[in-house]
């Protein structure tokens, strides 16, 4: 486990959480957990393109929010008492990606405090070109009783 992650995580465990979720519908798959980042891929397919057969901006945002929310969850000390909730997300769509390939999102911390986490998510095509850059703000809240 790294200095950042408070919860143990495996790719198998993260991908198992996708069952029966939007992540499964979009075929988002976690591919790497580093010391201070996580990565996931998403195909550019009929499920994730807009009518012009390029990656839908909303699909990119879904990938970004998935990565940042999971990253925040891994930073929570006690999952029995607290949960991560998204506050705000923005995304700049910089380059289109045509149907047929896949994109990879990489999530890194900007700030991980006790109550507020801010993440940067870069989404790149198979050539490594930056397609979308996103920032997600997450708050850590106690469970309601």
N, C-alpha and C positions, 0 to 999 in steps of 0.2 A: 504494500500500500504506500502511496506517496504522501508527502506533507499536506497535500490539498484534499485528497479524498479521505473522508471519515468512515465510509462504508466500503466493505469489500465488494468487488465487482468482477464479474467475468463476462466475456462476450456472450457466452451461452445464456447466462442469467439475464443480461440486458435484452437480448433478442427474444427470450422467452416471454418477457413482459409485453411484447408487441402483439401477442395473440388477441384477436378480436378487438383491435383498436384501429384508429386511422393509420397508424404506422404500418400495420399489416396490409391494409388496403393500398397504401402507397408503396409497399415493398421496401420500406426503410430497414436497413440492416446495419447494426453496429459492427465495426470492423477493427477498431483499435482503441485501446485505453492506454494512454501514456501517463507520465508523471504529472503533467498539468494540462492535458488535453484529452478529448475523446473524438472519435471519427465515426461517421456512418455514411453509407452510400444509399442512393436512390436511383432506380432506372428512369430514363427519360422514355416513357412508354405511353400507351393509350390511357393509362391511369393518371398520368402526371402532365400531359401536354394540353395546350389550349388548341382551338380550331386550326391555327396555322401550323400545327405540328411542332411547336417549340415548347420548351419547358414552361409551364404555367407559373407565374410569380407566386401564387398561393401555395403551390407545392413546395417551392423553395422556402417560403416562410414556415410551412409545416415542418420541413426538415430542420430548419434553424431552431424553431421553438422546441422541437423534440430533443435536440442535442443540448440546448441550454437548460431545459427543465430537468433532464436526466443528470446533467453535471451538477446542478444545484442539489438535487436529491442525494447525490453521492457525497456532498459536503455537509450534510446535516448530521449532527452528533447523535441524536436520538430520534429515529423514525417513528417510534411509538408515541411521541408527544408532538412532533412538528412535521410540517409538510411544506413543499415548495409550490408557490403560486405565481404565475406570470403576471407582471404589472404592465409592461409595455414592450413592444417589439417594433423595430423598424427594419427596413430592407431596401437596399439600393440594387436594382437589377442592372448589371453592367454589360453583360454580353449574353445573347441568346444561345441556347443549346438545342440542337435539333434532335428529334425523335430518333431513337436507336442506340443511344449510348447510355451512360450513367454519369451522375455527379457524385462528388464526395464532399461532405461537410466536415469542417474541423472547428471545434469549439475550444476556445481558450479564455481564461479569466481576465477581466479588466480589473474587477474588485470583488473580493469575497469577504464580506463582513458578517457580523452575527445575524443581522436581519435582512440585509440587502445584498444581492449578488448581481453583478453586471458581467455579461459574457459577450465576446465577439465570435461570430460564426462566419467563416469564409467558405463559400461553396464554389468548387472548381470543376471544370469539365475534365474529360479523360486526357486532354493535352496539358492540363495543369493551368489553363487560363481561368482567371477569376470571373465567375458568372454573376455572383451575388455576394454582397457583404451585408451582414445583419448584426444588430445589437439587441440583446434581450436583457431586460431588467426583471429580476425575480425577488419576491419577498418570502421570507421564512416565517410562517405563522403557526401558532399552537393549534392543535386539533380542537375542534369545538366539542363540547360535552353534551 
